[in-house]
Each structure stands twice: as structure tokens, then as C-alpha cells.
Amino acid sequence: MRILITADPELPVPPQLYGGIERIIDLLVMGLQDRGHQVALVAHPESTSPAQLFPWRGKRSQSKLDTLQNMFTLWSAVREFQPDVVHSFSRIFYMLPILRSPIPKIMSYQRKPSDHTVKLASQIAGNSLTFTGCSDHICQIGRKAGGTWQTIYNCVDLEKYTFQANVNHDATLVFLSRIERIKGAHTAIEIAQKTGKRLRIAGNHSETGEEGKYWREQIVPHLDNGQIEYIGTVNDEQKNNLLGQALAMVVPIEWEEPFGIVFAEALACGTPVISCPRGALPEIIRQEIDGYLIETIDEACLAVHNISKINRHNCRQRVENKFSNSIITKQYEQIYKM
């Protein structure tokens, strides 16, 4: 098959540091090529994924002018590449010029979909458009607006994450995510303090606005005391080491997480997860098997106390069976052939 895939214009595929969706797109491109398909990619001009590249003209998803330019870019790519299917991980508006065409189209949502947009696109495209969501949580939201929906989870490149069957009894807890209130870094600090465990915090943060205020007031005062350590942003190798050597990853979210690739990455290293039962987390973490989903600080402290009861082999197997790149590639391939 000839498959044309689109990514958001802001980051290259694959990204240099953070950019979970861009990593998944890169894995999908390579997986489809390994299965004999011809793949083209509409993405940031600095993308290095091994596919024929059609660079976006517009660089900002929220710009109306850039949206118009990217509609033309995608339309031109379709005319030149002549795909059997178009698979969008970018804005659905970019597909507006081809929505009425009979070409099969897939729109994949990694965040909460807009009811109005989904309804309008479904009416224009009819049966030529299929929606996927990165979790049942996202699909349940999307189905209320109409269209055909299927859950295909985000994936992890298992070759990049080393399974660690055992860690030292005094291993640290890890918080790995963007440092903002909805990710719960302040709660992770409180859990570490109450359990007497060391905590390593990794991720990017803002210096301005509400997020900057949160960083300065809720996080910085607790650093450099020997127990709570901020190590900054991490690359793939550093992330693998950080997660693999951790007693548990603690990211007690305060929002409806669409998926959260970092949770699957932790499990791939064999590292249990402590988080909250919001959004897609109950679909990723099996209670008392892959970690603990907690509602209160007391529950979180008990989870840390009981973390040795989690079999790290089960954590790795969870990713192998549910969130591996090979499984996800096959699932998308099945949709293309429908």
C-alpha cells in the first residue's frame, strides 16, 4: 500500500528530545516499511524519519494563515504521492480539501477531540473517514459527536528500554514529565517526604506565567536538600537509565490524561507506576499488578511501602502484550485495509 502520514508542524519526526507523538509516528513509518508498504510523511522540514518527506509550509498549528498553507501542502502531497490511504496525526482542518474524496482517511486523536470538528468532518467525509483514539477514554468522548471510532494505544520502542528485573532496596522514586501542576510534581514531592524516599525529578519547566510561578513556589523550595533532586531534561539513554534504576515512577496526575507514553516507558523498564485513576491511566496500569492508582496521599504512601510486591516482569510483559510498536503497527495496518 501507499500510505501518506501527517504530523503536527511544530516538531520534527522523530523529535530531538520530547515529542511523544512524533516518536510514535517515526516508529509507525519504520514498522510499515518493514511490512512492505511505501510511506510518505507530511511533517516539519527537519524531519529525518525514513520516508519521502513533504514539508509543511506553515509552522504553527494555531495560526489561521499557516492552516491555509498546510491545507494546500497536504492537497499537493496527495496529488503527487497518490496514496491508497491518508493517515493524519495533525489537525483535521488540513484534510479539508480532500475530505469529500473517496480516498480512505484516518484521523488519529492524541488529545480530547472537538465535538463540532468531529461532527462536521464526519458529515463531509462520510464512510471514507475513520477516527482512532489513543485510549478508550478518548474514543468515548469522540463517539458522542459521531463517526466510527477505534482505540489504538500509543506505543513504545521496546529496543530502547532495558528491562531491569531488580533494583536496590534504597532505589529512588522518579517523577518524569513536564513540571506543571496537572502532572502532580508537588504531590510526588510530598509523597517522597512522607515516606522518607529520595525523589529524582526530570522534565522541562516554564519560567513564565502560571507554570513558572508553580515551578518557583511549589518545586524549587524543596530542591537541593539531599532528598529531592531536579536533574533537568533527559534524552533517550538518560531516560532509560533513570527509569530502569527507579523503585517506582510517581506521577500523580490532576487531569484527564489522554494516554501518557511515559507510563508505558516506565513499565517497559520493569518499573512500577504510582499515579491516579484519571483519564486513560486505568487502561494502562492494572491495580496491584503494574503499580497503584491512588486517590489520597495516604494511599500513595501505602503504595510506596508495598511497591516491592509488584513483579517487575509483569510490568515489562504488559508493554510487550499491549503497547509495543509491532502490535500498534499491525493494528493500524488492519484499519488501512478495511
C-alpha positions as CSV (number, residue, x, y, z in Angstrom):
1,M,0.0,0.0,0.0
2,R,0.9,3.6,-0.5
3,I,0.4,5.4,2.9
4,L,0.6,9.1,3.5
5,I,1.0,10.1,7.1
6,T,0.9,13.6,8.6
7,A,2.4,15.0,11.8
8,D,1.9,18.4,13.6
9,P,4.2,21.0,12.1
10,E,5.9,22.2,15.3
11,L,8.4,19.3,15.8
12,P,10.5,17.1,13.5
13,V,9.8,13.4,13.2
14,P,11.5,12.0,15.3
15,P,12.0,14.8,17.8
16,Q,15.3,15.6,19.3
17,L,14.1,15.5,22.9
18,Y,10.4,15.5,23.9
19,G,7.6,14.8,21.5
20,G,5.8,11.6,22.2
21,I,3.5,11.6,19.2
22,E,6.4,12.4,16.8
23,R,8.2,9.3,18.2
24,I,5.2,7.1,17.6
25,I,4.8,8.4,14.0
26,D,8.5,7.6,13.4
27,L,8.0,4.0,14.7
28,L,4.9,3.6,12.6
29,V,6.8,4.8,9.5
30,M,9.5,2.2,10.0
31,G,7.2,-0.5,11.0
32,L,5.0,-0.1,7.9
33,Q,8.1,0.0,5.7
34,D,9.3,-3.2,7.3
35,R,6.0,-4.8,6.3
36,G,6.5,-3.8,2.7
37,H,4.5,-0.6,2.4
38,Q,5.5,2.7,0.7
39,V,5.3,5.5,3.2
40,A,5.4,9.3,2.7
41,L,5.3,11.9,5.5
42,V,4.0,15.4,5.7
43,A,5.9,17.0,8.6
44,H,8.3,19.5,9.9
45,P,11.0,20.2,7.2
46,E,13.8,19.0,9.6
47,S,12.2,15.6,10.0
48,T,14.7,12.7,9.4
49,S,12.2,9.7,9.5
50,P,13.0,7.4,6.6
51,A,10.0,8.3,4.4
52,Q,9.5,10.5,1.4
53,L,9.1,13.9,3.0
54,F,6.6,16.6,2.1
55,P,7.5,19.6,4.4
56,W,4.7,21.7,5.8
57,R,4.7,25.3,4.7
58,G,3.1,26.6,7.9
59,K,4.9,26.0,11.2
60,R,2.2,26.8,13.7
61,S,-0.9,24.6,14.3
62,Q,-2.9,27.5,15.8
63,S,-2.2,30.0,13.0
64,K,-5.1,30.5,10.5
65,L,-2.7,31.5,7.8
66,D,-0.5,28.5,8.4
67,T,-3.5,26.3,8.4
68,L,-4.5,27.5,5.0
69,Q,-0.9,26.9,3.7
70,N,-0.9,23.4,5.2
71,M,-4.2,22.6,3.6
72,F,-2.5,23.3,0.3
73,T,0.6,21.3,1.3
74,L,-1.4,18.2,2.1
75,W,-3.6,18.5,-1.0
76,S,-0.4,18.8,-3.1
77,A,1.2,15.8,-1.4
78,V,-1.9,13.7,-2.1
79,R,-1.8,14.7,-5.8
80,E,1.9,13.9,-6.1
81,F,2.2,10.7,-4.0
82,Q,-1.2,9.2,-5.0
83,P,-1.8,7.4,-1.6
84,D,-4.1,4.5,-1.0
85,V,-4.8,5.9,2.4
86,V,-4.1,9.2,4.3
87,H,-3.4,8.9,8.0
88,S,-3.5,12.2,9.9
89,F,-1.9,12.8,13.3
90,S,-2.1,16.5,12.7
91,R,-5.1,19.0,12.5
92,I,-8.1,17.6,10.8
93,F,-8.6,21.0,9.0
94,Y,-5.5,20.2,6.9
95,M,-7.6,17.4,5.3
96,L,-10.5,19.7,4.4
97,P,-9.6,19.8,0.6
98,I,-9.7,16.0,0.4
99,L,-12.5,15.2,2.9
100,R,-15.0,14.6,0.1
101,S,-12.7,12.5,-1.9
102,P,-13.1,8.7,-1.8
103,I,-9.6,8.1,-0.6
104,P,-9.7,6.3,2.8
105,K,-8.7,8.7,5.6
106,I,-7.7,8.0,9.2
107,M,-7.8,10.8,11.8
108,S,-5.9,9.8,15.0
109,Y,-6.6,11.8,18.2
110,Q,-4.0,12.0,20.9
111,R,-6.0,14.6,22.9
112,K,-9.6,15.4,23.6
113,P,-11.4,15.8,20.3
114,S,-13.7,18.8,19.5
115,D,-17.3,17.7,19.2
116,H,-18.0,20.3,16.5
117,T,-15.0,19.4,14.4
118,V,-15.7,15.6,14.6
119,K,-19.3,16.0,13.7
120,L,-18.6,18.3,10.7
121,A,-15.8,16.2,9.3
122,S,-18.0,13.0,9.6
123,Q,-20.8,14.7,7.7
124,I,-18.4,15.9,4.9
125,A,-16.3,12.7,4.6
126,G,-18.9,10.1,5.3
127,N,-17.7,6.5,5.3
128,S,-14.3,7.5,3.9
129,L,-13.2,8.8,7.3
130,T,-12.3,6.6,10.3
131,F,-11.3,8.0,13.7
132,T,-8.9,6.5,16.2
133,G,-8.2,7.5,19.7
134,C,-5.1,6.7,21.8
135,S,-7.3,5.3,24.6
136,D,-10.9,4.1,25.2
137,H,-11.2,7.3,27.3
138,I,-10.6,9.5,24.1
139,C,-12.8,7.3,21.9
140,Q,-15.7,7.5,24.4
141,I,-15.5,11.3,24.1
142,G,-15.3,11.2,20.3
143,R,-18.2,8.8,19.8
144,K,-20.6,11.3,21.3
145,A,-20.1,13.5,18.2
146,G,-20.4,10.7,15.7
147,G,-18.2,8.8,13.3
148,T,-16.6,5.4,13.5
149,W,-14.0,5.1,16.3
150,Q,-11.4,2.5,17.2
151,T,-8.9,2.5,20.1
152,I,-5.3,2.1,19.1
153,Y,-3.0,2.8,22.0
154,N,0.3,4.7,21.8
155,C,3.4,2.5,21.6
156,V,6.9,2.1,23.0
157,D,10.0,1.0,21.1
158,L,11.0,-1.9,23.3
159,E,14.6,-1.9,21.9
160,K,15.2,1.4,23.6
161,Y,14.1,0.4,27.1
162,T,16.2,-2.1,29.1
163,F,14.3,-4.4,31.4
164,Q,15.6,-4.3,35.0
165,A,14.4,-7.3,36.9
166,N,15.7,-6.0,40.3
167,V,16.7,-2.7,41.9
168,N,18.3,-1.8,45.2
169,H,16.0,-1.6,48.2
170,D,17.1,2.1,48.6
171,A,16.5,3.0,45.0
172,T,14.9,6.4,44.3
173,L,11.4,7.3,43.2
174,V,11.3,9.2,39.9
175,F,9.0,11.9,38.6
176,L,9.3,12.1,34.8
177,S,7.0,14.5,33.0
178,R,6.6,18.2,32.2
179,I,6.7,20.0,35.5
180,E,3.3,21.6,35.8
181,R,0.5,21.3,38.3
182,I,-1.6,18.9,36.3
183,K,1.2,16.4,36.3
184,G,1.5,16.4,40.1
185,A,5.2,17.1,40.8
186,H,4.3,18.8,44.1
187,T,2.3,15.7,45.2
188,A,5.3,13.5,44.2
189,I,7.5,15.6,46.5
190,E,5.0,15.3,49.4
191,I,4.9,11.5,48.9
192,A,8.7,11.3,49.0
193,Q,8.9,13.4,52.1
194,K,6.3,11.4,54.0
195,T,7.9,8.1,53.0
196,G,11.5,9.1,53.6
197,K,12.4,8.2,50.0
198,R,14.6,10.1,47.7
199,L,13.0,11.6,44.6
200,R,14.6,12.5,41.3
201,I,12.6,14.9,39.1
202,A,13.2,15.1,35.4
203,G,11.4,17.1,32.8
204,N,11.1,20.6,31.3
205,H,9.5,23.5,33.0
206,S,8.5,27.1,32.3
207,E,10.0,30.2,33.8
208,T,7.0,32.4,33.0
209,G,3.2,32.6,33.6
210,E,1.4,30.3,36.0
211,E,3.6,27.4,35.2
212,G,6.7,29.5,36.1
213,K,5.1,30.5,39.3
214,Y,4.3,26.9,40.1
215,W,7.9,25.9,39.5
216,R,9.3,28.7,41.7
217,E,6.9,28.4,44.6
218,Q,5.9,24.7,44.7
219,I,9.1,22.9,43.4
220,V,12.2,25.0,43.8
221,P,12.0,25.4,47.6
222,H,12.2,21.6,48.1
223,L,15.3,21.1,46.0
224,D,18.9,20.7,47.0
225,N,18.2,19.2,50.4
226,G,19.7,15.8,49.6
227,Q,16.3,14.1,49.2
228,I,14.6,15.9,46.3
229,E,16.8,16.4,43.2
230,Y,16.0,18.1,39.9
231,I,18.1,16.7,37.0
232,G,16.6,18.7,34.1
233,T,15.6,17.3,30.8
234,V,16.8,13.8,29.7
235,N,17.5,12.2,26.4
236,D,16.5,8.6,25.5
237,E,19.6,7.0,27.0
238,Q,19.3,9.0,30.2
239,K,15.6,8.2,30.4
240,N,16.2,4.5,30.1
241,N,18.8,4.6,32.9
242,L,16.6,6.9,35.1
243,L,13.5,4.7,34.8
244,G,15.3,1.4,35.0
245,Q,17.1,2.2,38.2
246,A,13.9,3.6,39.9
247,L,12.0,1.9,42.7
248,A,8.8,3.4,41.1
249,M,7.7,6.2,38.9
250,V,5.4,8.6,40.7
251,V,3.4,10.9,38.5
252,P,0.1,11.6,40.4
253,I,-1.8,13.4,37.7
254,E,-4.5,16.0,38.3
255,W,-6.1,15.9,34.9
256,E,-7.8,13.5,32.4
257,E,-4.7,12.1,30.8
258,P,-5.3,11.0,27.2
259,F,-2.7,8.3,27.4
260,G,0.8,9.3,28.7
261,I,3.6,7.5,26.9
262,V,5.9,7.9,29.9
263,F,3.8,5.4,31.9
264,A,4.3,2.7,29.3
265,E,8.0,3.6,29.0
266,A,8.4,3.1,32.8
267,L,6.7,-0.3,32.6
268,A,9.0,-1.3,29.7
269,C,11.9,-0.9,32.1
270,G,10.1,-3.1,34.6
271,T,9.4,-0.1,36.8
272,P,6.0,0.1,38.6
273,V,3.9,3.2,38.3
274,I,2.1,5.2,41.0
275,S,-0.5,7.6,39.6
276,C,-4.2,8.4,39.8
277,P,-7.2,6.7,38.2
278,R,-7.9,9.6,35.8
279,G,-8.2,9.6,32.0
280,A,-6.5,6.6,30.4
281,L,-4.5,5.5,33.4
282,P,-6.9,2.6,34.4
283,E,-6.3,1.3,30.8
284,I,-2.5,1.3,31.3
285,I,-1.9,0.4,34.9
286,R,-3.5,-2.8,36.4
287,Q,-4.1,-2.2,40.0
288,E,-1.6,-4.1,42.2
289,I,-0.1,-5.7,39.1
290,D,1.7,-2.9,37.3
291,G,1.6,-0.4,40.1
292,Y,-1.0,1.5,42.1
293,L,-3.7,4.1,41.2
294,I,-4.2,6.2,44.3
295,E,-6.7,8.9,45.4
296,T,-5.0,10.3,48.5
297,I,-1.6,10.9,49.9
298,D,-2.1,8.1,52.5
299,E,-2.9,5.7,49.7
300,A,0.2,6.8,47.8
301,C,2.4,6.3,50.9
302,L,1.0,2.8,51.3
303,A,1.7,2.1,47.7
304,V,5.3,3.1,48.1
305,H,5.5,0.8,51.2
306,N,4.1,-2.1,49.1
307,I,5.9,-1.4,45.9
308,S,8.2,-4.5,46.4
309,K,5.1,-6.7,45.9
310,I,4.9,-5.7,42.3
311,N,6.5,-8.2,40.0
312,R,8.7,-6.2,37.6
313,H,8.4,-9.0,34.9
314,N,4.6,-8.3,34.8
315,C,5.3,-4.7,34.1
316,R,7.5,-5.4,31.1
317,Q,5.1,-8.1,29.8
318,R,2.3,-5.6,30.0
319,V,4.0,-3.4,27.4
320,E,5.1,-6.3,25.2
321,N,1.5,-7.5,25.0
322,K,-0.3,-4.2,24.8
323,F,1.9,-1.3,23.9
324,S,4.7,-2.5,21.7
325,N,5.4,-0.8,18.4
326,S,4.9,-4.0,16.4
327,I,1.4,-4.6,17.8
328,I,0.4,-1.0,17.2
329,T,1.7,-1.1,13.6
330,K,-0.3,-4.2,12.8
331,Q,-3.5,-2.6,14.3
332,Y,-3.1,0.5,12.1
333,E,-2.4,-1.7,9.1
334,Q,-5.7,-3.6,9.7
335,I,-7.6,-0.3,9.6
336,Y,-5.9,0.7,6.3
337,K,-7.1,-2.5,4.7
338,M,-10.7,-2.2,5.8
